[in-house]
Amino acid sequence: MRSASETARGREPLSARARVSAALNIAFALLAIGSWLTMFLRAGGNGRLASANWESLKYFTILSNLLMAAAGLLWAALLLRRRTSHRTLVLKFAGTVSVSLTFLTVMVFLGPMFGYPPMFAGVSLHLHLTVPVVAALDFVFLCREGELRAKDALWGALPMALYGVWYVGNNLINGVGVWPATNDFYGFFTWGKGVAGVIAVVMVIGTWGLAHLLRFLRGKVMAK
């Protein structure tokens, strides 16, 4: 039933789906921020590819989770007020693509290279698994406000493209260095500059493809 205030404004009450979606966005946003702050303060074990203080921001894992957190909090606030827009949907889309890429990179590349237990130790469990999976499920199955166009996939791939330019450029300009004081902390330059360049291109194209896949899956669910 409508509440008196909703009746007065001529609004339908917010659906249970939208309420659950808003709650999930707030939950994974707070989890992402809390996990980063734990890493920032170096409280407890954080697994492989983790750094304390501001150095933690060099990882795409952290940047993608913080982007998703900001997008999630903004989306939840606007969703509860029924003021979502295409711009905020695109921001949520970009965050979802970014954390989904983080998850896939860990599962396909970093896990086999460094071992899966270190990838999911401490707060890395949430940054590499919990937040990406929950964010993707929310985007595909619960986020039904607004439509995404094919060209919006470019926005989905933009965070990875910008990060790739910084990562490759930093290694080319400042050198790879020696572990643990290395600029190639993801190991892309292990097989030389040429292979690293190929990996960077594949990552950007793959991210663009991932954006199209997430958009396609959301569209299929919305069509039902």
C-alpha positions as CSV (number, residue, x, y, z in Angstrom):
1,M,0.0,0.0,0.0
2,R,1.1,3.6,-0.5
3,S,2.0,5.7,2.4
4,A,0.2,9.0,3.0
5,S,3.3,11.0,1.8
6,E,3.7,8.9,-1.3
7,T,0.0,9.2,-2.1
8,A,0.3,13.0,-1.7
9,R,3.2,13.1,-4.1
10,G,1.6,10.7,-6.6
11,R,4.4,8.3,-6.3
12,E,4.4,4.5,-6.3
13,P,6.3,3.1,-3.3
14,L,9.9,2.0,-4.0
15,S,9.9,-1.6,-5.0
16,A,11.5,-4.3,-2.8
17,R,14.0,-4.9,-5.6
18,A,15.1,-1.3,-5.6
19,R,15.4,-1.3,-1.8
20,V,17.5,-4.4,-1.8
21,S,19.7,-3.0,-4.5
22,A,20.2,0.3,-2.6
23,A,21.1,-1.7,0.6
24,L,23.6,-3.9,-1.4
25,N,25.2,-0.8,-2.9
26,I,25.7,0.8,0.5
27,A,26.9,-2.5,2.0
28,F,29.6,-3.3,-0.7
29,A,30.6,0.4,-0.7
30,L,31.3,0.4,3.0
31,L,33.0,-3.0,2.7
32,A,35.3,-1.7,0.0
33,I,36.2,1.5,1.9
34,G,36.7,-0.4,5.1
35,S,38.9,-2.9,3.4
36,W,41.0,-0.2,1.9
37,L,41.4,1.7,5.2
38,T,42.5,-1.6,6.8
39,M,45.2,-1.9,4.2
40,F,46.0,1.8,4.5
41,L,46.6,1.4,8.2
42,R,48.3,-2.0,7.7
43,A,46.0,-3.6,10.4
44,G,46.3,-7.4,10.1
45,G,47.4,-9.5,7.2
46,N,46.5,-8.2,3.8
47,G,47.9,-10.9,1.4
48,R,50.0,-10.4,-1.7
49,L,50.0,-7.2,-3.7
50,A,49.1,-5.0,-0.7
51,S,50.8,-1.8,0.6
52,A,50.2,0.5,3.5
53,N,49.5,4.2,3.4
54,W,49.0,6.1,0.2
55,E,51.2,3.6,-1.7
56,S,48.1,1.3,-1.7
57,L,46.5,3.5,-4.3
58,K,49.0,2.3,-7.0
59,Y,47.0,-0.9,-7.3
60,F,44.1,-1.1,-9.8
61,T,42.3,-3.4,-7.2
62,I,42.1,-0.5,-4.7
63,L,41.2,2.1,-7.3
64,S,38.5,0.0,-8.9
65,N,37.0,-0.8,-5.5
66,L,37.0,2.9,-4.4
67,L,35.4,3.8,-7.8
68,M,32.8,1.2,-7.2
69,A,32.3,2.4,-3.6
70,A,31.7,6.0,-4.7
71,A,29.4,4.9,-7.5
72,G,27.5,2.6,-5.2
73,L,26.9,5.2,-2.5
74,L,25.8,7.8,-5.1
75,W,23.6,5.3,-6.8
76,A,21.9,4.2,-3.6
77,A,21.3,7.8,-2.5
78,L,19.7,8.8,-5.8
79,L,17.8,5.5,-6.1
80,L,16.2,6.0,-2.7
81,R,15.2,9.5,-3.8
82,R,14.1,8.3,-7.3
83,R,16.6,10.6,-8.9
84,T,18.9,8.3,-10.8
85,S,20.2,9.5,-14.2
86,H,22.0,8.1,-17.2
87,R,25.2,9.7,-16.0
88,T,25.0,8.0,-12.6
89,L,24.1,4.7,-14.3
90,V,27.3,5.0,-16.5
91,L,29.4,5.7,-13.4
92,K,28.0,2.6,-11.7
93,F,28.6,0.7,-15.0
94,A,32.2,1.8,-15.1
95,G,32.7,0.8,-11.4
96,T,31.1,-2.6,-12.0
97,V,33.3,-3.3,-15.1
98,S,36.4,-2.2,-13.2
99,V,35.8,-4.5,-10.2
100,S,34.7,-7.3,-12.4
101,L,38.0,-7.0,-14.3
102,T,39.8,-7.1,-10.9
103,F,38.1,-10.4,-10.1
104,L,38.8,-11.9,-13.5
105,T,42.5,-10.8,-13.4
106,V,42.9,-12.5,-10.1
107,M,41.2,-15.7,-11.2
108,V,42.9,-16.0,-14.6
109,F,46.3,-14.2,-14.3
110,L,47.4,-13.3,-10.7
111,G,46.1,-16.4,-9.0
112,P,48.1,-18.8,-11.2
113,M,51.1,-16.6,-10.9
114,F,51.3,-15.9,-7.2
115,G,48.9,-18.5,-5.8
116,Y,45.3,-18.2,-4.9
117,P,45.6,-18.2,-1.1
118,P,47.7,-15.0,-1.0
119,M,45.2,-13.3,-3.4
120,F,42.3,-13.9,-0.9
121,A,44.1,-13.4,2.4
122,G,43.0,-10.7,4.8
123,V,41.0,-7.8,3.3
124,S,42.1,-9.0,-0.2
125,L,39.2,-11.5,0.0
126,H,36.7,-8.6,-0.1
127,L,38.6,-6.5,-2.6
128,H,39.2,-9.4,-5.0
129,L,36.1,-11.4,-4.5
130,T,33.2,-10.2,-2.3
131,V,32.8,-6.6,-3.6
132,P,33.3,-7.5,-7.3
133,V,30.8,-10.5,-7.2
134,V,28.1,-8.6,-5.2
135,A,28.5,-5.5,-7.4
136,A,28.2,-7.5,-10.6
137,L,25.2,-9.5,-9.4
138,D,23.5,-6.3,-8.3
139,F,24.2,-4.6,-11.7
140,V,22.9,-7.5,-13.7
141,F,19.9,-8.7,-11.7
142,L,18.7,-5.8,-9.6
143,C,19.7,-2.6,-11.4
144,R,16.8,-1.8,-13.8
145,E,16.8,2.0,-13.7
146,G,17.8,3.4,-17.1
147,E,19.3,1.9,-20.2
148,L,22.8,1.6,-21.5
149,R,23.9,2.2,-25.1
150,A,26.5,0.2,-26.9
151,K,28.8,3.3,-26.9
152,D,28.7,3.4,-23.1
153,A,31.0,0.4,-23.1
154,L,33.8,2.9,-23.9
155,W,33.1,4.6,-20.5
156,G,33.2,1.1,-18.9
157,A,36.7,0.5,-20.3
158,L,38.0,4.0,-19.6
159,P,39.3,3.4,-16.0
160,M,41.4,0.5,-17.2
161,A,42.7,2.4,-20.2
162,L,43.8,5.3,-18.0
163,Y,45.4,3.0,-15.5
164,G,47.2,1.1,-18.3
165,V,48.7,4.2,-19.6
166,W,50.0,5.1,-16.2
167,Y,51.3,1.6,-15.4
168,V,53.1,1.0,-18.7
169,G,54.4,4.6,-18.8
170,N,55.7,4.4,-15.3
171,N,57.7,1.3,-16.1
172,L,59.1,2.6,-19.3
173,I,60.1,6.0,-17.8
174,N,61.3,5.0,-14.3
175,G,62.3,1.4,-15.0
176,V,61.0,-1.9,-13.8
177,G,63.3,-2.2,-10.7
178,V,63.8,-5.3,-8.5
179,W,61.2,-6.9,-6.3
180,P,59.9,-5.8,-3.8
181,A,60.9,-2.3,-4.9
182,T,59.5,-2.7,-8.4
183,N,57.2,-0.7,-10.6
184,D,56.1,-3.9,-12.3
185,F,54.2,-5.2,-9.3
186,Y,51.7,-7.1,-11.5
187,G,54.5,-8.8,-13.4
188,F,53.5,-7.7,-16.9
189,F,57.1,-6.9,-17.8
190,T,58.3,-10.3,-16.8
191,W,58.7,-11.4,-20.4
192,G,59.9,-8.1,-21.8
193,K,58.5,-4.7,-23.0
194,G,57.0,-6.2,-26.1
195,V,54.9,-8.7,-24.2
196,A,54.0,-6.1,-21.6
197,G,52.6,-3.9,-24.4
198,V,50.6,-6.8,-25.8
199,I,49.2,-7.5,-22.4
200,A,48.2,-3.9,-21.9
201,V,46.4,-3.8,-25.3
202,V,44.6,-7.1,-24.5
203,M,43.6,-5.8,-21.1
204,V,42.0,-2.7,-22.6
205,I,40.2,-4.6,-25.4
206,G,39.2,-7.3,-22.9
207,T,37.8,-4.7,-20.6
208,W,35.8,-3.2,-23.5
209,G,34.5,-6.7,-24.3
210,L,33.6,-7.3,-20.6
211,A,31.7,-4.0,-20.6
212,H,29.6,-5.2,-23.6
213,L,29.0,-8.6,-21.8
214,L,27.8,-7.0,-18.6
215,R,25.5,-4.7,-20.6
216,F,24.2,-7.6,-22.6
217,L,23.4,-9.7,-19.5
218,R,21.7,-6.8,-17.8
219,G,19.6,-6.2,-20.9
220,K,18.6,-9.8,-21.1
221,V,17.5,-9.8,-17.5
222,M,15.6,-6.6,-17.9
223,A,13.8,-8.0,-20.9
224,K,12.2,-10.8,-18.9
